[in-house]
């Protein structure tokens, strides 16, 4: 509200001179990148608003961290309900079971956090 923008003239147009403040470099994880791609495709107005308010990356980092925590929590809950086969004797069945549980957990997180 109280921001004053300076403009520079480019031909017949006045363009705002916007300077973004630097942010700490932190890697954006899988879920953060997926959320950004979703916003680019389905909700570009929100994406532009977050960019202009310089809140895009903190927002995406929070989504990414929340999604990772939620997947881990869901995995422990699913493991309690569906115990795994013995890893020492049935390695492939164990891997298949764990991959299935992870896919279920990720599907829930994608529906709840990423694509909503």
GISULHU-V717910 format. One record per residue. N is the residue number from 1. RES is the residue in three letters. NEAR is the number of other C-alpha atoms within 10 Angstrom. Layout:
n=N res=RES near=NEAR
n=N res=RES near=NEAR
This chain:
n=1 res=UNK near=3
n=2 res=UNK near=4
n=3 res=UNK near=5
n=4 res=UNK near=6
n=5 res=UNK near=10
n=6 res=UNK near=10
n=7 res=UNK near=12
n=8 res=UNK near=10
n=9 res=UNK near=10
n=10 res=UNK near=8
n=11 res=UNK near=7
n=12 res=UNK near=6
n=13 res=UNK near=9
n=14 res=UNK near=11
n=15 res=UNK near=13
n=16 res=UNK near=11
n=17 res=UNK near=11
n=18 res=UNK near=10
n=19 res=UNK near=7
n=20 res=UNK near=10
n=21 res=UNK near=6
n=22 res=UNK near=7
n=23 res=UNK near=9
n=24 res=UNK near=6
n=25 res=UNK near=7
n=26 res=UNK near=9
n=27 res=UNK near=9
n=28 res=UNK near=16
n=29 res=UNK near=15
n=30 res=UNK near=12
n=31 res=UNK near=23
n=32 res=UNK near=23
n=33 res=UNK near=16
n=34 res=UNK near=18
n=35 res=UNK near=20
n=36 res=UNK near=20
n=37 res=UNK near=16
n=38 res=UNK near=16
n=39 res=UNK near=18
n=40 res=UNK near=14
n=41 res=UNK near=10
n=42 res=UNK near=13
n=43 res=UNK near=12
n=44 res=UNK near=14
n=45 res=UNK near=11
n=46 res=UNK near=13
n=47 res=UNK near=18
n=48 res=UNK near=14
n=49 res=UNK near=12
n=50 res=UNK near=16
n=51 res=UNK near=13
n=52 res=UNK near=12
n=53 res=UNK near=9
n=54 res=UNK near=15
n=55 res=UNK near=12
n=56 res=UNK near=17
n=57 res=UNK near=19
n=58 res=UNK near=15
n=59 res=UNK near=14
n=60 res=UNK near=20
n=61 res=UNK near=18
n=62 res=UNK near=15
n=63 res=UNK near=21
n=64 res=UNK near=22
n=65 res=UNK near=15
n=66 res=UNK near=15
n=67 res=UNK near=24
n=68 res=UNK near=17
n=69 res=UNK near=13
n=70 res=UNK near=17
n=71 res=UNK near=21
n=72 res=UNK near=14
n=73 res=UNK near=13
n=74 res=UNK near=19
n=75 res=UNK near=19
n=76 res=UNK near=13
n=77 res=UNK near=13
n=78 res=UNK near=16
n=79 res=UNK near=15
n=80 res=UNK near=10
n=81 res=UNK near=9
n=82 res=UNK near=12
n=83 res=UNK near=11
n=84 res=UNK near=16
n=85 res=UNK near=16
n=86 res=UNK near=10
n=87 res=UNK near=11
n=88 res=UNK near=8
n=89 res=UNK near=9
n=90 res=UNK near=11
n=91 res=UNK near=12
n=92 res=UNK near=12
n=93 res=UNK near=14
n=94 res=UNK near=17
n=95 res=UNK near=14
n=96 res=UNK near=13
n=97 res=UNK near=17
n=98 res=UNK near=19
n=99 res=UNK near=12
n=100 res=UNK near=12
n=101 res=UNK near=21
n=102 res=UNK near=18
n=103 res=UNK near=14
n=104 res=UNK near=15
n=105 res=UNK near=21
n=106 res=UNK near=20
n=107 res=UNK near=13
n=108 res=UNK near=16
n=109 res=UNK near=20
n=110 res=UNK near=16
n=111 res=UNK near=10
n=112 res=UNK near=12
n=113 res=UNK near=15
n=114 res=UNK near=21
n=115 res=UNK near=13
n=116 res=UNK near=10
